[in-house]
Amino acid sequence: MAKVLRVLKTLRNHWKKSTFAFLAISYGVKYVKDRNDTFELMRSYCEEAAKYGELPLPIGAKPRHITVILNPAANRRKAVDLFDKYCAPIFHLAGISVSIVKTENAGQTKGYMEVIDDTQAVVLAGGDGTLSEAVTGMLRREDADHVAEILPIGILPLGRTNSVAKAFYCRGKNDNSKEAMMKASMAVVKEVVRPVDVMKINVMEEDGEVIGKPVFSPGRLDWGAFHDAYARRDKYWFWGSLRSYASYVFSSYKDITWECDGELKYVLPCSGCSKCKGIPRGSTENSTSKDSKGKDTRWWQSFIPRKPKTMPAVDYSAVSNPDCGKWHSKSCSTVDFSVVTRNLGGDSKVAAPHLEVKTGPQKIGMLDFISEGWNKENDKESLPVESFCASELEIKPSPKHKEPEQWLYIDKENFDVRPIHIALIPNKVKMFCTS
């Protein structure tokens, strides 16, 4: 008992040193535990990948080949180290032939995707911006439909913002980001793909005429005060890891986009009717009847009886939807505006392919702005004031939004605030995902 009292007395007399020692030891224990957990996790994924690498190849067959487009500047130039530690070993153990292409400037991923050929898959090592560039480059090609059908895309969450990758590989908000990299790599190894929706975004003139080349996004479009503040975060680099939080504090009293004013025109989603399917009354559409040529066309297969692959026919001629293709309009005035695809969640109550349009409050106080901004940093943003679904959308901002440092953000990449037209292309691109 005397020894215990003596220890307690020493801790009381030297409480500053004791507190510092306790914090240092706690940090050290946590660091060692996290490092060991990551090592064990990586080992389990490598052992699983090695099983695929040990499978024999058919005679004359070549190893599977993928092309990795790596953005070295992603995640404050940590992307290369992260790829080498948590992704490359899984690919190599699985027996996959990997070609690595490193980008040197913005827009280069788009250029690669416009000409890429002779590969079985494209894996993007970067964030949302890299994914948006790749999809844009792919879908601008003359043979975009064919390429999108045969060339799946993988995304390794190595960027600072990984909204789509998080939706695919993180079940909870506190999931380990390193485990998400391993999951994404194993999804490529297992070749499990799913079709994803894409937004086609065109700039419009004031008279509504579409100009320029479209931008394609599988994620989201944002506009408003919170996103302007987030874009300024690197100006507060001296705050270190707290720079994003500091940006909301200092932006709360600056001249930022407190109100997103404009006119919205939108078309409600339709799951299928006689009007949008273009089918005359009394006829039916079979989902497996189109373009069956080009598959299983080897000469010897014509002698083998094949079991017909039939799906239940859908008679859209009997379905009537008066709102199909009808444009609705409303005015918009808010501090936070977003258009989100189903890849990031969407409205589960709506079965038809759709975009979810979210608007925040019209006005917000300084403290509420800071609080909501911090919540967004921790993926705890509050529910929107209003939301609705659409399959097509036109946004015409008011003329006052032609000021500097006010932007539209497509997958966190900034664009000028101009009238735009957004069209949903459902199930357009194939992406690797977990089973």
N, C-alpha and C positions, 0 to 999 in steps of 0.2 A: 504493500500500500504506500509505503514511503517513496518508493521509486516512481509510482504513478503520480503522486503529488509533486515530486521533484520535476518530472517531465512537464506537467501542466504549468508549474510555476515558471519554467524556462520559456515555454511557449507564450505565456502572458507577458513576460519581460521583454521578449524579442518577437513581438507579434508581426512586425513588418517583414522581417526575414522569414518568419514561419509562413506567412501568407504567400510570399513570393515563392518559397520552396514548394508549397502545396500546389500552387498554380503550375509551376514548371514541371513537377512530377506528373500532375494530371494530364497536361498537354503531351508529355512524353509517352505516357501509358496509352492515351488515345491514338497518338500517331503510330505507335508500334502495332496496336490492335487493328487500325484501319489498313496499314500496310500488309499485315499478315492476312487479313480477310480478302484484300484485293488479290494477293498472291494465290491463295487457295481457290478463289473464284476463277482466276485466269487459268490455273492448272486444270480445273474441271472442264472449262471450255476447250482448252487445247487437247485434252484427252478425247473429248467428243469429236473434235475436228479431225484428229488423227484416225479415227475409225473410218471416216469417209475417204481419207487419203490412202488407206490400206486396201480399199476395194479394187479388184483388178479391172483394168480397162479392156474393152473388146479389142481383138487383133486389128491393128491398123488405125485404131482411134487415137486421136490426139488429146492431151489433157485439156480440160476446160480452161478457156481463156477469158479474163476480164480486164477491163481498162479502168484504172483508178485515176480520177482527176482530183489532184490534191491542191488545195489552196494554202500555201505556206503562211500567208498573212492571217489566216483565220485564228480566232481565239488568242489575239495578241501574240501571234507567231509561236503558239504552242502546238499547232496542229500536226507538224511533222513528228515531234517527239511522241505525241499521243498515238498517232497512227503506228509508229514503229513498235510501241510497247503493247498496245491492246488490240490491234487489228491485223497487222501484217503476219504475226506468227500463226494466227488462226487460218488465214488464207493459204500459207505455205504448207502447214501440216495437213490441210485438206487436199493437197495435191493440185491446187489451182495455179495456172500460169498467170502471173500478174504483170501488167505493163503500167508503170506509173508516169503520169504526165503532170508536171508542176506548173501551175499558172503563175504568171509574173505581173499581171495587171488586171484591172476590172474589165469585164467583158470578154476575156479570153476563153472562159468556159463555154460561153455562148458560141464563139467561133469554132471551138473544137466539136461541139455537138452538131453543128451545121454540116460537117464534113466527115465525121467519124464513121468508120466502117471496119469490117473484118474483126469483130469482137462479139462475144456472146452476152456481155452485160457491161454496163457502165456503173461504176461505184463512185459516188461523190464524197470526198472527204472535206467537209466544210459545214457551213450553216445554212440558214434559210435563203440567204442571198445567192449562194452557190447553186442550190437546188432550183431556184427560180430562173437563174441564167441558163442552166442546163435544159430545163423544160422549154424555155423560150427558144433556144437554139434548135432543139429537136423539132418542135412544132412549126417552125418557120421554113423547114425544108420542103422541097417540092414533093418528096416521097414521105411526108410526115406520117400519113396514116399507116403505111407499111412499116416504117421504122418503129413507130409507137407500138405496133402489134408484136414485133419480133425482138425488140431490144428493151429488156427490163432495166430499171434504174434502182440502184441502192443508195442509201444516204447514211453516212457515218457521222454521228452528231459530234463533230469536232469544232463547231463554230461557237460564237458567243450566244447566238439565238438559234434554237433548234426546235421550233414549234412543231413541225411535222414529225421529226424524229421522236420527240417526246410523246406525241400522240400514238406512235407506232410501238415504241419500245419501253415506255415508262408507264407502269400501271398506277403508281402512286406519285404524289407530288414530291416526296422525299427520296425517290429512287436514286441509286448511285449512278452518276453520269458515266463512270468508267464501265459499269455493268451494261449500260445502254450501248456503249461502243462494242462490247463483246456480243451482245444480243444482235446488233445490226450486222456484225461480221458473220455470225452463225446463220442469220437469215439468208445471206448471200450464198453461203455454203449449202444450205438445205434447199435452195431454189424455191422457196415458198413466195408466191407473188399474189398481189391483189390489184385490181384496177382502182385508180383514184380519179377523183374529179379535178378539173382544171378550170380556172377563170381565164377567159380571153378578154384582155383589157385594151381598148383602142382610145386614142385621143380624138376628140371631136372639135370641129369648128363651131362657132356660135350658131350657125344655121343647122347644126346636127349632122353635117357631112363628116364621115370618118376619114382621118388622114394618118399617114405614117404607118409603120409596121406595128403589129400588136405585141403586147407583152403578156406572157402566160404565167400564171401563178397557181400552184397547188395549195397555197396556204391562206393568206389573208391580206386585205387592204385596210389600212388605218389612216385616220385623219383626226387631228385635234391637239389640244394642249398637252396631254400626257405624252404623246408620241414625239412632239417637238422637244419636250424636256428630256426624254430618253435619248434623242439624237444628239443633245448637247453634252452628254455625260463625259465625253473625252476631254472637254475643255477644263474639267475639274480633276485632271489626272493626279494632282498633288494630294488628293484625298484617298488615293490608293483604292482598295477594294470597296470603299464607301462612296466612290465617285457618282454612282447612279443615284444614291439617296441624296447626296449633296445637290445634284442637278435639279431634283424636284423642289428642294428648299429654295435655291437661288432663282429658279424659274417661276416660283409662285408669285413674285411681285414684278417680273419683267413683262415687257410687251410681247406676249405670246398669243397663240390662237385660242383665245378664250371662247369664241363662238364660231362654229362651223356653220355658216349660213349658205343656203342654196336650195335648189329645187330638185326633187327626186321623182323620177318616173320609173315604174317597175311593172313587171309581169309576174303574176302569181305562178307557182310551180304547178305542173299538171302531170299526173302519173300515167296518162295515156287516154286519148279519146279519138273519136272519128275525125276531129279537126286537125290535131297536131300529128297524128299518125298518117293522115292523108289516105285513108282506106275507105273506099265506097261502101255504102250500107249493104249488108248482106254478105260481105267477103270477110275472110279471116287472115291473120298473119301468123306464121309459124316462125318461132325464134331461131330455128335451126335450118331454115330453108335457104338462107341467103349465102351466096358465095361459098359453096361447098367444094368448088373446083380448086385444084391446087393442093389438096390434102389427100394423102394415101393414094397417089396416082402412079405408083410403080407398076410395071407391066404385069408382074405376076399376081398382083392383088386383085386383078379383074377376074381371076379364076377362083378366088376364095369367097364363099358367101359371107356377107357382112350383115351383122345385126343392125337394123336401122335404128338410128339415134333420133328419137322423137321426143318432143316436149309438148305439153298440152298447148293447143292453139288458143290464142286470145282473140276474141271477137270484139275489136274496138269499134266496130260499126254501131254497136248498140249503146256505146258510152257517149254521153253528151255532157260537155262542160262549157257553159256559156262564158266563163271567165278565161278560158284557154286563149292565150295570145292577146288578151285585152290589156291595154296599158292603163295603169292607175298613176295618179300623181299626188304629191304632198310636199309641203314645205318642210325644211329642216333647219333647226337652230340648236346646236348642242356643243358641248366642250369635248365630246368623245364620240367618234363615229367609226364603225368597223364593218367590214363585209368578210364573212368567214365561210370557208368551204366545209363540207361534211368530213373532210379528212381530219379536221381539228375538233370534231364533235358534232356540230350542227344541232338542229332541233330534232330529237328522236321521235317526236310525235308526228312528224311529217314524213310519210313514206316515199313520196316522189323526190327525185333528185332536186336539190335546192341549194341556194346560198342563204345564209342567215345574216340579216342586216341588224346591227345593234346600235342604238343611240343612247348616250348618257344624258345627264341633266343639262338644262339650258344655261344655268349659272351655278357656280361653285365658289365657296369661300377659300381663303388662303390655307387655313389649317386642314380643311377637308381635302383640298387638292394635294397637300403634302401626304396626308394619311392614305389617300387612295393610291397615290403614286408609289408609296412604299409597299402597299398591299400588292400592287401589280408586280413589283420586283420579286415578291414571294409567291406568285401565282395564286393570290387570294383576292383578286379583284371582285368588287361587288357586282350584283346582277344589274344588267342594263335597265334604264327607265322604260325603254320600249324596244321591242324586237319583232321582226316579221320576216317571212321567207319569200324569196323571189327566184325566178329562173333567169331573168334578164333585168338589167338595171342601167339607168342613165343618171349621172350626177352632174349638175350644173352649178358650180359654186358662184356666189355673188361676186361682182367685180372687185370688192375690197380685199379679196384674198390674193392679190398679185403683189404682196409685200415680200421682202426677203425673209429667209428663215421660216417660211411657212410652206410645208410640203405635204404631199401625199406619200404614204409609205406602203410599198408593195413588198411584202416579206422583209420588212425593215430596211429596204433600199429606198432612198428618197427620190421623188419625182416632182416636177412642177405642178402646182395646183391649177388644173385646167379641166374643162368639161370632158368627161370620159364615158364610154359605153362599156359595160361589163356583161358578158354572156357566159353562161355556164355550159361547159362541155363535160357531160357525165362519163365516168369510166373511160377516160381517154388514154391515160398512161399507166403502164404496169410498174409497180414498185415492189421490192422485196419487203416482207414483213414477217413477224413471228407467226407460228402456226396457231 
